[in-house]
Amino acid sequence: MSSDYRYSYNSVYSQSETAIKPVVDRILRFGKLSPQDHALLTSVVFNGNDISEAERRQINRIFDQIQTGQLKLIDW
């Protein structure tokens, strides 16, 4: 895994500590999804966090690409 791809999560459960767009942009740019990425995105969607429709569409785009095999799952 490239060093550019590595980063840390402070909390996957707090919307205030996450930035959806940069995470989605990085996933799409590298074409890779880690378990931490998945945990972050699913926690934002399923924990009742207040996210915009645009953010929800970005997250759904990632999940669609997983289903179609367009994203490589790493470190699973």
C-alpha positions as CSV (number, residue, x, y, z in Angstrom):
1,M,0.0,0.0,0.0
2,S,1.5,3.4,-0.9
3,S,2.3,5.9,1.8
4,D,0.0,8.4,0.2
5,Y,-2.9,6.1,0.8
6,R,-2.2,5.7,4.5
7,Y,-3.9,7.9,7.1
8,S,-5.5,7.6,10.5
9,Y,-9.0,7.9,11.7
10,N,-9.8,9.7,14.9
11,S,-13.3,8.3,15.1
12,V,-15.4,6.5,12.6
13,Y,-18.5,7.3,14.5
14,S,-18.4,11.1,14.6
15,Q,-19.6,13.0,11.6
16,S,-17.9,16.2,12.9
17,E,-14.5,14.4,12.8
18,T,-14.9,13.1,9.3
19,A,-14.7,14.7,5.9
20,I,-16.6,12.6,3.4
21,K,-15.5,14.2,0.2
22,P,-11.7,13.9,0.8
23,V,-12.2,10.3,1.8
24,V,-14.3,9.5,-1.2
25,D,-12.0,11.4,-3.6
26,R,-9.0,9.4,-2.2
27,I,-10.8,6.1,-2.6
28,L,-11.8,6.9,-6.2
29,R,-8.3,8.3,-7.0
30,F,-6.5,5.2,-5.8
31,G,-9.3,2.7,-6.8
32,K,-8.8,1.0,-3.4
33,L,-11.0,0.5,-0.4
34,S,-9.7,-0.6,3.0
35,P,-11.6,-2.0,5.9
36,Q,-11.2,1.3,7.7
37,D,-12.6,3.2,4.7
38,H,-15.6,0.8,4.7
39,A,-16.1,1.2,8.5
40,L,-16.0,5.0,8.2
41,L,-18.5,5.2,5.3
42,T,-20.9,2.7,6.7
43,S,-20.8,4.3,10.1
44,V,-21.6,7.7,8.6
45,V,-24.6,6.3,6.7
46,F,-26.0,3.9,9.4
47,N,-25.4,5.8,12.6
48,G,-28.0,8.5,11.9
49,N,-25.4,11.2,11.2
50,D,-26.8,14.2,9.4
51,I,-25.2,14.1,6.0
52,S,-26.1,16.0,2.9
53,E,-27.7,14.4,-0.2
54,A,-24.5,15.1,-2.1
55,E,-22.4,13.3,0.5
56,R,-24.9,10.4,0.5
57,R,-24.6,10.2,-3.3
58,Q,-20.8,10.1,-3.0
59,I,-20.9,7.3,-0.5
60,N,-23.4,5.4,-2.7
61,R,-21.1,5.8,-5.6
62,I,-18.4,4.0,-3.7
63,F,-20.7,1.1,-2.7
64,D,-21.9,0.8,-6.3
65,Q,-18.3,0.5,-7.5
66,I,-17.7,-2.2,-4.9
67,Q,-20.6,-4.2,-6.2
68,T,-19.5,-3.9,-9.8
69,G,-15.9,-4.8,-9.0
70,Q,-14.5,-1.4,-10.0
71,L,-12.8,-0.9,-6.6
72,K,-10.1,-3.1,-5.3
73,L,-10.6,-4.2,-1.7
74,I,-7.3,-4.1,0.2
75,D,-6.2,-5.6,3.5
76,W,-9.4,-7.5,4.0
